[in-house]
Amino acid sequence: MWTNSLLNELLSEVLCFQPIEEIKTEYMIRGTYADYVVQAKGDRHFLVEVKALSLNLSDKHLRQTINYGANEGIEWALLTNGKDIQFYKILFNKPIESKLIFKIDLSDTAKLKENAEWLQHLHREEVVKKSLDLLWNKFMALETYTIAGLLFNNTVINFLKRELKRKFKSKFEEKEIKEALTNVICTSVNWEKVKIIGSRKVKPKDDDKVIVKVSKAMIATTMNPNPVVELTGEDIS
């Protein structure tokens, strides 16, 4: 099946896992088979469930994938039809839950670099250095209730009260500040109109070496539907 061939190339050529030794196909789990389980240095890092390119990924496919991981104690799962990739964290709660960490469309060549930035977390070089734990920590840090807890912290509220009083010569109650923060959170903001006080431009860092590796591999293989595509404005040499 073409989808499986593409996934073999993704796992081995782009993400650099060793065929057979680290990429286990038709992995038996309680009398049924997961398409792939990816392991390295004795640890099973994530499983992969592959659907036909002609199928849209559905909740039914997700439940099947999460059940495989839950039954085998594997915390991470990748679901794909060869074009769309969805990557999940499995939470061993009662009942079992899952969190979508990222999803990408491999056919969108305009997002090649962005896709590579996500896939670099699955690169063997990064996975063995616990990149998935770092990815989960970042996901949890940016969840709604984590950010809300920080924004509505007394330190932030008091800072805003002081700054607003200094700038507008008026006192503001805590309730007013919280209501204003809620409006900011719930309203779409045109950031071009926002003046950040005390901000300064930061020189962007060079591309991470693993992102560059993944980008080059995606261009060089059938992961890239257009072999002559280039990253507009980006240099991955």
C-alpha positions as CSV (number, residue, x, y, z in Angstrom):
1,M,0.0,0.0,0.0
2,W,1.4,3.4,-1.0
3,T,0.5,5.0,2.4
4,N,2.7,2.4,4.2
5,S,5.6,3.0,1.8
6,L,5.4,6.7,2.5
7,L,5.3,6.0,6.2
8,N,8.3,3.7,6.0
9,E,10.1,6.6,4.3
10,L,9.0,9.1,6.9
11,L,10.1,6.9,9.8
12,S,13.4,5.8,8.3
13,E,14.6,8.5,6.0
14,V,13.1,11.6,7.6
15,L,13.0,10.7,11.3
16,C,16.1,8.4,11.1
17,F,14.8,5.3,13.0
18,Q,16.4,2.0,11.9
19,P,14.1,-0.3,9.9
20,I,13.3,-3.6,11.5
21,E,15.4,-3.0,14.6
22,E,13.5,0.2,15.7
23,I,10.5,0.3,13.4
24,K,8.3,-2.6,14.4
25,T,5.5,-3.4,11.9
26,E,2.2,-5.2,12.5
27,Y,2.9,-5.1,16.3
28,M,0.6,-7.5,18.1
29,I,-1.5,-5.9,20.9
30,R,-4.1,-8.2,22.6
31,G,-4.9,-10.2,19.6
32,T,-4.9,-7.3,17.1
33,Y,-2.2,-5.4,15.3
34,A,-1.0,-1.8,15.4
35,D,0.6,-0.8,12.1
36,Y,3.9,0.4,13.7
37,V,5.5,0.8,17.1
38,V,8.7,2.9,17.1
39,Q,11.3,2.2,19.6
40,A,14.9,3.2,20.3
41,K,17.4,2.2,23.0
42,G,15.0,-0.3,24.6
43,D,12.1,2.1,25.0
44,R,8.9,2.1,22.9
45,H,8.4,5.8,22.1
46,F,5.2,6.0,20.0
47,L,2.9,3.9,17.9
48,V,1.6,4.7,14.4
49,E,-1.7,3.9,12.9
50,V,-2.0,4.2,9.1
51,K,-5.2,4.7,7.2
52,A,-5.7,4.9,3.4
53,L,-5.0,8.2,1.7
54,S,-8.6,8.2,0.4
55,L,-10.0,8.3,3.9
56,N,-10.5,11.4,6.1
57,L,-9.2,10.7,9.6
58,S,-12.1,10.3,12.0
59,D,-13.0,9.9,15.6
60,K,-13.4,6.2,15.0
61,H,-9.8,6.0,13.8
62,L,-8.6,8.0,16.8
63,R,-10.4,5.7,19.2
64,Q,-8.8,2.7,17.6
65,T,-5.4,4.3,17.8
66,I,-5.7,5.4,21.4
67,N,-7.0,2.0,22.4
68,Y,-3.8,0.4,21.0
69,G,-1.7,2.7,23.0
70,A,-3.7,2.3,26.2
71,N,-3.7,-1.5,26.0
72,E,0.1,-1.6,25.5
73,G,1.0,1.3,27.9
74,I,2.4,3.5,25.1
75,E,1.9,7.2,25.9
76,W,2.2,8.7,22.4
77,A,0.3,7.9,19.2
78,L,0.6,9.1,15.6
79,L,-2.5,8.8,13.3
80,T,-2.1,9.4,9.6
81,N,-3.5,8.8,6.1
82,G,-0.2,9.7,4.4
83,K,-1.2,13.3,3.9
84,D,-2.5,14.4,7.3
85,I,-0.6,13.6,10.5
86,Q,-2.1,13.9,13.9
87,F,0.1,13.4,17.0
88,Y,-1.5,12.6,20.4
89,K,-0.6,12.2,24.0
90,I,-2.5,9.4,25.7
91,L,-3.5,10.1,29.3
92,F,-4.0,7.0,31.5
93,N,-6.9,8.4,33.4
94,K,-10.3,6.8,34.1
95,P,-11.6,6.8,31.4
96,I,-8.6,7.0,29.1
97,E,-8.2,10.4,27.5
98,S,-6.0,11.9,24.7
99,K,-4.7,15.3,23.8
100,L,-4.0,16.5,20.3
101,I,-0.5,17.9,20.4
102,F,-0.1,18.9,16.8
103,K,-1.5,18.2,13.3
104,I,0.0,18.9,10.0
105,D,-0.8,18.6,6.3
106,L,2.2,17.2,4.4
107,S,0.6,18.3,1.0
108,D,0.9,22.0,2.1
109,T,4.3,23.0,0.7
110,A,3.9,26.5,2.0
111,K,4.2,25.1,5.5
112,L,7.2,22.9,4.9
113,K,9.4,24.6,7.5
114,E,6.6,24.7,10.0
115,N,5.8,21.0,9.5
116,A,9.5,20.2,9.9
117,E,9.5,22.1,13.2
118,W,6.8,19.8,14.5
119,L,8.3,16.6,13.1
120,Q,11.7,17.4,14.6
121,H,10.2,16.4,18.0
122,L,9.8,12.9,16.5
123,H,13.3,12.7,15.1
124,R,15.3,9.8,16.6
125,E,18.1,12.2,17.7
126,E,15.6,14.2,19.7
127,V,13.3,11.4,20.9
128,V,16.2,9.6,22.7
129,K,16.9,12.9,24.5
130,K,13.4,12.9,25.9
131,S,12.0,15.5,23.4
132,L,8.5,14.1,23.9
133,D,8.6,14.9,27.6
134,L,9.6,18.5,26.7
135,L,6.9,18.7,24.1
136,W,4.3,17.7,26.7
137,N,5.6,20.2,29.2
138,K,5.4,23.0,26.7
139,F,1.8,21.9,25.7
140,M,0.7,21.9,29.3
141,A,2.4,25.3,29.9
142,L,0.4,26.9,27.1
143,E,-3.0,25.4,28.0
144,T,-5.8,27.8,28.6
145,Y,-6.1,27.3,32.4
146,T,-2.3,27.5,32.9
147,I,-2.1,30.8,31.2
148,A,-5.3,32.1,32.8
149,G,-3.8,31.2,36.2
150,L,-0.7,33.2,35.5
151,L,-2.6,36.2,34.0
152,F,-5.0,36.4,37.0
153,N,-2.3,36.1,39.5
154,N,-2.2,38.8,42.2
155,T,1.3,39.9,41.1
156,V,0.0,40.6,37.5
157,I,-3.2,42.3,38.7
158,N,-1.2,44.6,41.1
159,F,1.3,45.4,38.3
160,L,-1.5,46.4,35.9
161,K,-3.2,48.5,38.6
162,R,0.1,50.4,39.2
163,E,0.9,50.9,35.5
164,L,-2.7,52.0,34.7
165,K,-2.7,54.4,37.6
166,R,0.6,55.8,36.6
167,K,-0.4,56.3,32.9
168,F,-4.0,57.3,33.3
169,K,-4.0,59.0,36.7
170,S,-6.9,56.9,37.9
171,K,-7.4,54.1,40.4
172,F,-8.7,50.7,39.2
173,E,-10.4,48.0,41.2
174,E,-9.3,44.4,41.0
175,K,-12.7,43.4,39.5
176,E,-12.2,46.0,36.7
177,I,-8.7,44.6,35.8
178,K,-10.0,41.0,35.7
179,E,-12.9,42.0,33.4
180,A,-10.5,43.8,31.1
181,L,-8.1,40.8,31.0
182,T,-11.1,38.6,30.2
183,N,-12.0,40.8,27.3
184,V,-8.5,40.6,26.0
185,I,-8.5,36.8,26.2
186,C,-11.9,36.5,24.6
187,T,-11.5,39.2,21.9
188,S,-9.6,38.9,18.6
189,V,-6.8,41.4,18.9
190,N,-5.1,43.2,15.9
191,W,-1.5,43.0,17.2
192,E,-0.3,45.6,14.7
193,K,-2.2,48.2,16.8
194,V,-0.8,47.1,20.1
195,K,2.2,49.1,21.5
196,I,4.2,46.8,23.7
197,I,5.7,48.9,26.6
198,G,9.4,48.4,27.1
199,S,9.7,45.9,24.3
200,R,12.7,45.5,22.1
201,K,13.4,43.5,18.9
202,V,15.1,40.2,19.4
203,K,17.4,38.8,16.7
204,P,16.0,35.5,15.6
205,K,18.1,32.4,16.3
206,D,19.5,30.2,13.6
207,D,17.4,27.2,12.6
208,D,17.8,24.2,14.9
209,K,20.0,21.6,13.3
210,V,17.4,18.9,13.6
211,I,14.8,21.1,11.9
212,V,17.2,21.6,9.1
213,K,17.8,17.8,8.8
214,V,14.0,17.1,8.7
215,S,13.4,19.9,6.2
216,K,16.1,18.6,3.8
217,A,14.8,15.0,4.2
218,M,11.3,16.0,3.5
219,I,12.4,17.8,0.3
220,A,14.6,14.9,-0.8
221,T,11.9,12.2,-0.4
222,T,8.4,11.5,-1.4
223,M,7.2,13.4,1.7
224,N,7.4,16.4,-0.6
225,P,4.9,16.1,-3.5
226,N,6.9,18.7,-5.5
227,P,10.6,17.7,-5.6
228,V,11.6,21.2,-6.7
229,V,9.9,23.1,-4.0
230,E,11.9,25.6,-2.0
231,L,11.3,27.3,1.3
232,T,10.4,30.9,0.3
233,G,12.6,33.3,2.1
234,E,14.2,30.5,4.1
235,D,17.6,29.0,3.7
236,I,18.0,25.4,4.9
237,S,21.4,24.8,3.4
